[in-house]
Amino acid sequence: MFKKIGPGVLVAAAFVGPGTITVCTLAGADFGYALLWAVMLSILATIALQEMAGRIGVVAQTGLVDVIKSQLTQPWIRNIIIGIVLAAILIGNAAYEGGNIGGATLGLQGLFGEGSLSQFYPLLIGSIAFVLLWFSGYKTLEKVFVALVGIMGVSFVIAAFMTKPDVTEIIKGMFVPTLPSESLLTVIALVGTTVVPYNLFLHASLTKEKWSSESSLKDARWDTIVFITLGGLVSMAILITAAAAQIQNVEGVMDMAIGLKPLFGSLSLYFLGIGLLAAGVTSAITAPLAAAFVASSCFGWDNGMKNKKFKLVWAIVLTLGVLFLSFDITPIQIIQFAQIANGILLPVMAILLLWVVNKKKVMGKHINSKAQNIVGFFIVGFSIFLGVKSILKVIGLF
């Protein structure tokens, strides 16, 4: 069973990061169980898109950018698309890397306090991520992520059970969609933190590292379904915990631990601290890795993860994340740009993905079925809506 574990665990670890934890906490605290349907919808959309990306990686045995480049025959269209993708991924991931490392830092502060050494926590997290990326190949990273996702999942699921939630309300929240007053932006945030554009590139690149034959498609599909579903259960557990504990005035994710103290004492801080640390570390590794895979495909570098230029890209992204935290830089404008870029990138990538996965020249007999295309078109429409709302939200902040 463990030999069949593939990149699905890395994708799950990538989207269940500090941002997801924070958004799910706020969703549960502000709207109770009412928005569980949005988490479930985003998980189903993620499974559909990531399955397509993984299938392309296994069948075409190349990265997503390489396939897109080969299929776009008009040079000016190809250059515009590749330019959007490269800018959004490199700058966006550099900006969000600060949030990933910051989330892991909060986890350490929850576990060990905010003493004089806490200023070095970002550097420590960055160093751990650097060592894992520099000295580890795909197989080693896979094992590390299985362990970290396991720790993260157990921490949050235990926390959810200990709050003794209302099962009837959970089922209602999952299967009866409602939109409470002022909840629209929270729904957008829940979907946006799960359906992550850079994960599509990461998944396609890693599936070809894991599997080299079309006979492995079944394993790749189940790997995607199982681990993204598990990641979704972690997200739901976080929302359920916040809702069941009836936490008020949440300004940061660690406020949830304070709110849970009456239920199970100081253990709340440790459960959430460990979960947040694991979430931050995993996302701090996957964001630079995805950026490096995209750059590698755009510029045609060989030797995969061992290429020096490949390592330089993820090192730069990782370093910027550490700098944002170490020197108290608040990269507001960069993050705003990243939100706009990702708002544009998600529908663009969903459309390109659906286009490529329906080309017999690329996929042969493994093109999308009618049912998969119906789901795909729904996701494209929803991603356009999400992208427009995300962009309008950011523009409104200027």
PyMOL commands that set and color helices and strands:
alter all, ss='L'
color gray80, all
select helices_A, chain A and resi 2-4+8-15+18-31+36-60+64-71+75-112+116-135+138-162+167-175+184-192+197-210+214-244+255-264+267-299+304-306+308-326+332-356+360-366+370-395
alter helices_A, ss='H'
color red, helices_A
deselect
rebuild
show_as cartoon
